[in-house]
């Protein structure tokens, strides 16, 4: 994992995972709950590595469009 992965592409879901992870971690510390600690680590790992249940943007729609500079010629037929 590189520094660029940590500092770029912060979207709403990534911030939400970070917030939930921190909140659940505090709750796990206060209640001494191991299960809550595991869930907190899971959310924090997802936020830090920018992964989800489907992998890194596995369920997301691609945002980059193909950069096609060629213009496709269309042939028309005259119907009589």
MODELLER restraints for C-alpha pairs under 7 A, 6 or more apart:
rsr = mdl.restraints
at = mdl.atoms
rsr.add(forms.Gaussian(group=physical.xy_distance, feature=features.Distance(at['CA:6:A'], at['CA:48:A']), mean=6.25, stdev=0.5))
rsr.add(forms.Gaussian(group=physical.xy_distance, feature=features.Distance(at['CA:6:A'], at['CA:49:A']), mean=6.90, stdev=0.5))
rsr.add(forms.Gaussian(group=physical.xy_distance, feature=features.Distance(at['CA:14:A'], at['CA:47:A']), mean=5.14, stdev=0.5))
rsr.add(forms.Gaussian(group=physical.xy_distance, feature=features.Distance(at['CA:14:A'], at['CA:50:A']), mean=6.60, stdev=0.5))
rsr.add(forms.Gaussian(group=physical.xy_distance, feature=features.Distance(at['CA:17:A'], at['CA:43:A']), mean=5.43, stdev=0.5))
rsr.add(forms.Gaussian(group=physical.xy_distance, feature=features.Distance(at['CA:17:A'], at['CA:44:A']), mean=6.67, stdev=0.5))
rsr.add(forms.Gaussian(group=physical.xy_distance, feature=features.Distance(at['CA:17:A'], at['CA:46:A']), mean=6.95, stdev=0.5))
rsr.add(forms.Gaussian(group=physical.xy_distance, feature=features.Distance(at['CA:17:A'], at['CA:47:A']), mean=5.46, stdev=0.5))
rsr.add(forms.Gaussian(group=physical.xy_distance, feature=features.Distance(at['CA:18:A'], at['CA:43:A']), mean=6.58, stdev=0.5))
rsr.add(forms.Gaussian(group=physical.xy_distance, feature=features.Distance(at['CA:18:A'], at['CA:44:A']), mean=5.58, stdev=0.5))
rsr.add(forms.Gaussian(group=physical.xy_distance, feature=features.Distance(at['CA:18:A'], at['CA:47:A']), mean=5.22, stdev=0.5))
rsr.add(forms.Gaussian(group=physical.xy_distance, feature=features.Distance(at['CA:20:A'], at['CA:43:A']), mean=6.84, stdev=0.5))
rsr.add(forms.Gaussian(group=physical.xy_distance, feature=features.Distance(at['CA:21:A'], at['CA:40:A']), mean=4.46, stdev=0.5))
rsr.add(forms.Gaussian(group=physical.xy_distance, feature=features.Distance(at['CA:21:A'], at['CA:41:A']), mean=6.72, stdev=0.5))
rsr.add(forms.Gaussian(group=physical.xy_distance, feature=features.Distance(at['CA:21:A'], at['CA:43:A']), mean=4.81, stdev=0.5))
rsr.add(forms.Gaussian(group=physical.xy_distance, feature=features.Distance(at['CA:21:A'], at['CA:44:A']), mean=4.97, stdev=0.5))
rsr.add(forms.Gaussian(group=physical.xy_distance, feature=features.Distance(at['CA:22:A'], at['CA:40:A']), mean=6.84, stdev=0.5))
rsr.add(forms.Gaussian(group=physical.xy_distance, feature=features.Distance(at['CA:24:A'], at['CA:36:A']), mean=6.36, stdev=0.5))
rsr.add(forms.Gaussian(group=physical.xy_distance, feature=features.Distance(at['CA:24:A'], at['CA:40:A']), mean=5.26, stdev=0.5))
rsr.add(forms.Gaussian(group=physical.xy_distance, feature=features.Distance(at['CA:25:A'], at['CA:36:A']), mean=6.99, stdev=0.5))
rsr.add(forms.Gaussian(group=physical.xy_distance, feature=features.Distance(at['CA:25:A'], at['CA:37:A']), mean=5.75, stdev=0.5))
rsr.add(forms.Gaussian(group=physical.xy_distance, feature=features.Distance(at['CA:25:A'], at['CA:40:A']), mean=5.08, stdev=0.5))
rsr.add(forms.Gaussian(group=physical.xy_distance, feature=features.Distance(at['CA:28:A'], at['CA:34:A']), mean=6.85, stdev=0.5))
rsr.add(forms.Gaussian(group=physical.xy_distance, feature=features.Distance(at['CA:28:A'], at['CA:36:A']), mean=5.05, stdev=0.5))
rsr.add(forms.Gaussian(group=physical.xy_distance, feature=features.Distance(at['CA:28:A'], at['CA:37:A']), mean=5.22, stdev=0.5))
rsr.add(forms.Gaussian(group=physical.xy_distance, feature=features.Distance(at['CA:46:A'], at['CA:52:A']), mean=5.82, stdev=0.5))
rsr.add(forms.Gaussian(group=physical.xy_distance, feature=features.Distance(at['CA:50:A'], at['CA:56:A']), mean=6.10, stdev=0.5))
rsr.add(forms.Gaussian(group=physical.xy_distance, feature=features.Distance(at['CA:51:A'], at['CA:57:A']), mean=6.69, stdev=0.5))
